[in-house]
Amino acid sequence: ALMLNASMRLRVKLEKDGAWVQERNYAGEREDLGLTVTSGAQKVLTGTLQSLMQDAATDVVKAVK
């Protein structure tokens, strides 16, 4: 079994009609224990990215309303 840790940063820039509406940075980290080599890296990276994108998508929707 493995312990895997992923750390990601994401910058989202939103432009509307040629003007910058919003720019935000997101950061996330995830750690999982008891994984196999085959599924481990994919599971940790996917989970971390999903979490960041969920936060970013929520903020983008609010900004364009």
C-alpha positions, 0 to 999 in steps of 0.5 A: 500500500502507498501513501500519495500526496498531491498539491496543485495551484490553479489560476483562473482569469475571467474576461468579459467583453474585453475587460478583466472581470476576475482573477483568482488563485486556488490551491489544494492538497490531498493525501490518500493512504492504502492505495495501489500503484495502479490507481493511486496517482490517478485517484489523488490527482483527480480528486485534487483537481475536482475540488479546485475546479468546483471552487473555481466554477462556483466563483465564475458563475457568481462573477458573470451573474 
